[in-house]
Amino acid sequence: MYRKVMYVAVAALTLQIIGAAQLMCPSDPNCVCGGTLAVELNCNIDGRMVTINLLPNIYINIKCENASSLDYSKLPKCANEMSSFKSVSFKDCPLPSSSFKEVLSNIGVSKTMALIFQNAKNLSGYFDRKHFAGLDDLTKLLLSINGVTRLPDNLFVDINKLTWLNIRSNTISLSEELFKPLEKLETLEISHNHMTNISSNLFSHLSFLRKLSLWQSNVTWFSKDLFNGVDVLEELDLSSNGLNELPASIFKPLRKLKKLTLFSNKFSSLPNNLFKNNGELETVVILNNDVKLKELPKYLFGDLPNLRQIYIQRSGLETVPHDVFANSPLITNISLAYNDITTLPEDIFNDQINLLELDLSYNKITELKPKLFSSLVRLERLNLCHNSLVEISGQTFSSLLSLIDLEMEHNNLKTISSYLFSNNKQHMSISLAYNQLDFEGTELINDTWQINKISPFAETYNLKLLNLSHNEFKVSFKDWWVNGHENIDVSYNNITNPMPEDEITCPLNPVKKPMTHVWLSENPLSCECPTVYFVDLIQNDLNMKIVDDALGHCGILFFHGECYTKFYVIIILMLIASLIYLGITVYVVRNRPKINAFLKKRLGFIPFFGKRRQVKNAHKLNFKYCDKDEEFVRKEIFSVTQDKKPPKLIQEYLEQNRNERRCNSIEILTKVYGPPDTFKRTTIVIFSSNYLTTHYSHVDIKKIHSEMLKMENTIFVFVDNGSEDSIYAFLKEQRDVKKSIVWDENDFWDKLIIMISEGRASAKTFNLKKKNIEKFPSKPVKNTASDNELDSPTHSQV
């Protein structure tokens, strides 16, 4: 009932909007009107093309094409009566000779709260006070302009109610008097400029300013008095500048500062007591420092009672002082990933009782001291991937009672304590892949050194994931199979017998919880009866599902001898079925004319013996991904047992080639019916933070997005795999929907196939339903100006 009411309300609202759009469609001789939910006008004003999009009382977008001058008085009146609009935007249009107020009145706008003026080309004129005269109700203003080198000091005198101002340019120079009238300003963004320095009094009159962004303004030096007067500032972004130092007292006036972003600068060191007066500070981000920041000052993040998140990544850190986080007990997230840290002081995390996530991946750590994590009783996620760890003692994780996700892939681990996880009772995911583990140790018994095989997971139950792939195991352990783990991966090892024969004869039940998936491939499993018993045991008695064909190398003779007598029954049934099939085939061949005549007479066509015209249309797909995502791709994307099943043709290919190991790419050749003029090769990139790090580690981050847009015949599949990465999150948010897709989307494979086929024979080839095709128009829907400009994410949010 509720759903029906919602449908009726949406339908009524749609009809109302359509009706309003039709009423507002002006009868101007210079314009052609169209559109359904919104009005679209295509006008010819003295030979200059102008496009106007509007939604009644919501927005008006005016876009000019190759217009160096324009008579704004000849624009059509967009409303029968004077109306107010939330936003009005001008794109690539020349500056009007009169005020914006006069231009808006001519097109039927009585009032607007947001004005956007963007021009990517050099303007022929300059802004003047008259342009904004009369806009008393304006609260938001965006100026994205080229060719303007200065703004007059009195430009904003008549719009002193502004609370949000964004100035984007290339060569603009700002005077001390410019912002004085804007006493109510709360958000100021000055980006994409070439200002080498800023006056110390530029912001002194903005007493209500809460958010300030100087992103990519090429400022190389700041005065220590720069932020005097902005006492309530909460967010500050100084990213992508040429800063190589900061005055020690520069942040002293910012007692309300909560978030600081220092992305892509050139700091070789940071001053002592830099945040001494910022007691409200919650988040600090220092990423992609272009110069090695070898060491942090002592007590840098100490005595900050509200500090929650610290991200210092790709900054060349080598050592971290033991008291760097001292007396800041509310920190929940610390990331020191992608640095050159070799060791950590044992007491560095002593005060961090509320820490939830700790990322130390992609460093050079060789040792974890026994009491390093002793205070982290609430820690939930620990990432130690891509380090140089060789051994872990039994006390290392004993205090991590809340740990649910442990990643230690790509280390040099050879030895871990047999009681390492004895205190961990959570529903954990543990990954120890890509190491040198075998759980075999030697001990002296009766004056003889003997091999002792002990699993550290003997007392660990109900794991969500146990990943031991790409190690050096020769045998498996009973606790792997009977302790109730949901998913276990022991592929790419040296296991010949999954379990010793004497263990198989013992009862393995009761199982704590049924396992869902098991990976055994790429092991030299023996083709003997004990292996048959083991496979049957885990599939039938333990309710586990072997994802890969671990015994495919044994062939049909694998099931010989006395292992199972039912094999002979199957052989007999197959022989009987073959004889029946042979008899039917002989009968059909001998009586083919009669059968054809009968079918033609009864059904009107000959489906079995007629000739169908078939044209082969080859389409080659090349899956590309990095080595670090090989496990994810193999288990999730190339697996045919998952919930997101790929199309039938790709399933058949994977079934035929699932025993072949392909490290970095896989090619799929499909056949479709259609004209023989389309042979296309498409590359599908599994794009994750791991792929970004591997393939673009030496590429300027400002060029990554443009490079992705230039790549032809390439589709990017965004997967949230690997460590959190702000660059990856930015690229994912700004992705091109025509050539990229997110793995977690519904109907993923249907969408991907539509992207590949580009609308040609896609419905016939893959039997897609019409509704799936209608979900994806060939051209993306254009966003409104209010969505693109006023609500677009800023760099500091990224």
Secondary structure, DSSP 4 states (H G I P E B T S, - for coil): -HHHHHHHHHHHHHHHHHHHHHHH----TTEEEE-SSSEEEEEEETTEEEEEEEETTTEEEEEEES-S---GGGSPP--SS-EEEEEEEEESPPPPSS-HHHHHHHTTEEEEEEEEEEEEEE-SS---GGGGTT-TT--EEEEEEES--B--TTTTTT-TT-SEEEEE-SS-B--TTTTTT-TT--EEEEES---SB--TTTTTT-TT--EEE-TT----B--TTTTTT-TT--EEE--SS------TTTTTT-TT--EEE--S---S---TTTTTT-TT--EEEEE--SS---BPPTTTTTT-TT--EEEEESS---B--TTTTTT-TT--EEE--SS------TTTTTT-TT--EEE--SS------TTTTTT-TT--EEE--SS---EE-TTTTTT-TT--EEE--SS---EE-TTTTTT--S--EEE--SS----EEEEEETTEEEEEE--TTTT----SEEE--SS--SB--HHHHHS--SEEE--SS--SBSS-HHHHTS--PPPSS---EEE--SS----SHHHHHHHHIIIIIS---B-S-TTGGG-GGGG-TTS-THHHHHHHHHHHHHHHHHHHHHHHHHTHHHHHHHHHHHHSS-TTTSPPP---EEEEEEEE--GGGHHHIIIIIS-SSSSSPPPHHHHHHHHHHTTS--SSEEEEEEEE-S-TT--EEEEEEEE-HHHHHHHSTTS-HHHHHHHHHH-TTEEEEE---SS--HHHHHHHHT--TTSEEETTSTTHHHHHHHHHHTTSSHHHHH---HHHHHTS-SSPPPPPHIIIIISSPPTTT-
